[in-house]
Every structure is written in C-alpha cells, then in structure tokens.
Amino acid sequence: MPHRIRTARLGVLLLSLALGACGVSEQVESLQADTIIENVTVIDAVEGARANMDVVLHDGKIASVSAHGTHTLPDTVTRIEATGKYLIPGLWDSHVHLSYTEGLDHTTFFPLAIAHGVTSLRDTGGHLDKLAPARAAAEADPLAPNLYISGPLIDGSLRVYAGQSPFNPDISVGAATAADAERIVDELAAAGVHFVKAYEMLSEDAFKALVARADTHGLPVAAHVPLSMTAGDVARAGADDMQHLRNLEFSCASDVAALLTERLDMIAENDADHPALLRQNIHAAQRPVAMADLEPEACDEIIATLAEHIVFQTPTLTVSRFATHGLYRDQSYTATFDYVPAEVGDGWKERHLRYADPSTDEAVLQFDDWFQSMLPRLAEAGVPILAGTDAPIVFLTPGASLHQELFLLVEAGLTPLQAIEAATSAPASFFGIETETGSIRAGLTADLVLLTANPLEDIRNIAKIETVIKDGELITRPTLDTLLLAPNAQAD
Ligand SMILES: [Zn+2]
C-alpha cells in the first residue's frame, strides 16, 4: 500500500514539473494566508530545531512550514519579522485546579496562563458545577486557553478531599464499590469530561472497574496510585497517567508485597481522624521503610512496566519538591504573587516565607534526591512525561509556575527539548490529539509562542515571550502585559 501511494504522488509531481512555472505559481496562489512568521527557528519535540523557516497561518491553523522565502504572499498578509527568534508550540499545564482556592478561579487562571504562553490547561479535579463558568468562558472567549477537565476526583468510600480543611477542599466524589465507580464514570462521560481522575483511597476492585468503564467511553484515566494497589498493578489495569510519582517509591522497595499488606491493614483499621490524615500516616510509616530498602532491580522493573503500558507520568516537581527546591527564595518568582487577586496574593506573600529556607531534614533530602533521579530514568526508558504544576496549591501562580516546572524538569536531568515535549506534544498524545495540536506543522492548530531567545540553550528563555498565538490570533507583548494585571483589575 505505501508503495502505491508513493507512485501516485510521483505522478502528480511529474505533472506539475510538466506545467513548469505556471504550475508553481498556481501552487503559491493556492496557499491561503493571514499571517506569516518570517525567518524564525521552529522548535518542536517531533522535529527538534529548524532554522530559517517561514510559518504561514490561516484561519486558526498552521497553513505551511517551509524554508524562508519559499512563498511570495500578498501585502495584505500580517508579517512578523522573526530573524533571531524562536517559535515553539503553545504550552500546556497538565495539572491545575481551577476550583481549589476560593477567589482564584478561571478569571485568574486564563489571563495568567496566556500571558505565560500556556494555551492549554488540564484541570485534574473539581466539581462540575464549580467548573461550569470556566467551561463556558473557555468556549466563548477565543483568547482563553483550551480547557480539558476531569470533573471531581473519584476517591473511595473514604475521601481525602472532602472539605475537612482549607487544605482539603471538597473536590471529590466517593466510589465505595465497582458499581459506584462505573455509575460515576457514566455520569461524567455524559457530562462531557475529557478524562477521568482516579484517587488514592479507591479499592482495587473499584479502581479496575473505573478504568475499564472509562475505556468504553474512550476517556483516558489520570490516576493517583491507590494505596490499595502497587504501581505495577495500576499500569496493568490500564491507567494512562500517574500523578506526582506518588506511591511509586513503594514499588522500588525490595518487599513491595509486605508494604502493600501493611497498607491494607492500616486502611482497614482506619484509626485516623479523617482520610487525609490516614493517608499521611501511611506515608509517614511506609516511606522511610521503602527509602531504606530501595532495590535497583525492583525500580528497573516498575519503570519497564510503565514504559510497556505507556503510562504517562506527571511528576509536578513544583509541588512535589515544595520543601526542597527553594522556589520561595527566588524573588523573580515571588514577584508573581502580585498577579493573583490581592485577597489571595496577600496571604501568599505572608505565608510563603515560612517555607523560604529549603528543608535540611536528611530523610526529606534523600527522598528528594531519589525523586529527581527518577526523571531521566523514566525518560530514557520511554515513559512519557507531562509538565504539570498543581497550581494554585502551595502558592503556585498560574502560568508562572509552569515555567518553574520546566526549569525543574531540566534541573532533574531532562534535556530542554524533553521538557518542551512534556508541555506540548506529550499532553497532546495523552488525549490522542497529536494530529491536531502540540507540534508545528501544516494542518495543526495555530497555538504558538514566539520567544526572543533560544530555549534549547537555556530553558529559562521560555519566559522571554514576545508574542503568544492562540487559534491564529496574535497576542503581542503590550496585551500580554495587560493580561498579567487583569485578575486584579477585575477585582477593583
Ligand atoms: Zn492536584
């Protein structure tokens, strides 16, 4: 079959050669264009870097990507002279919560995301009624980021996020049984979610039923590894993505079976005041045991299993390494607290200082080292990584925190191009829409970011944004600066 296609194409080529100059000019006129980005270095995770390219946009899509000077276009076309500049696909933050913090919703997330080149957001847990205004705004406003939602976390009969405290707002539903899990997935599918989020207190039965049911709806599953299962079992059950590398350390320990039995006993006993504390107690009891007993072969095996089953990993380094990465000492980061509504930002300005000095606790540092060491190992094994932050948890400013996540991915050992992949083509693959978005080639959605410096030389150049392009619309620097101020302008 491929051979026959090649022959047919050759026929067209010969015909156009026979038509000569006339054939070529016809081809040029047939390229419809409203914008051309001229002589730019195009960077995506599919083809790497391509220098001296022209990228033509038409009707919200990329119409062509070709060597500079290939097309002669009429003067009516908007021209962006981009010599010495770099064009990357629009970024994704694959782990946010638009309904976690009172006073910090899509009216903050959307402008700050776009201002930082984040053209797609994946909300990993929130009730549908709370998310309804965000969904409506994303639909109605062409300059809002694309929004992908899971609806509430699906937890077990015990729920970690059930409104026990400001740190555990109610963003979940409980599935006590397999039948519950199936019913909830059916309801969420009917409500139009884009994926399903499985949480930590699910039983093995309910988790497996959830994944199987989501599959019948064509919905991918982003999961926390339930405490009732091993990471390998989660992969074999068919989960598509795991969050925070959490509970993965148990599967890297030599006696994973004994740890699992102990966890199941602790869950059955349930002697904590509420499920969030129970989960905390389990981690406090088991993590030191796992970290003292890490077995390289066990870890190699679980990494191979994740690769074999193509289970994406969203490590959320900005939140997972909260106690160690020293983000809150970086004044260029804490200055972004001014962008979030003052009623929230003022509290952040006060409270973040408590965490400004990175932890010196040996156990915390050992876990942190292990955590970071997993990133290059996973990437090398072919496990796809997603860049996600968990914003706005622990003072994570929408948009700005995604840049931090990319910096931390590179610090942990990914190449800058692998970090860009984690925020562009990898999330597109998670949703099976890589032929629509996530890289830079003809036919794909024109969600793009124009940078004034090379992010492959220094990932921090990802912050040097000149223009963001959303569905082909140009959002230039002055407008981006206005968007940074928008959340507080609205509050006035
Ligand atoms: Zn989260």
Boltz pocket constraint, residues with backbone or C-beta under 6 A from the ligand:
constraints:
  - pocket:
      binder: B
      contacts: [[A, 95], [A, 96], [A, 97], [A, 124], [A, 125], [A, 390]]
      max_distance: 6.0
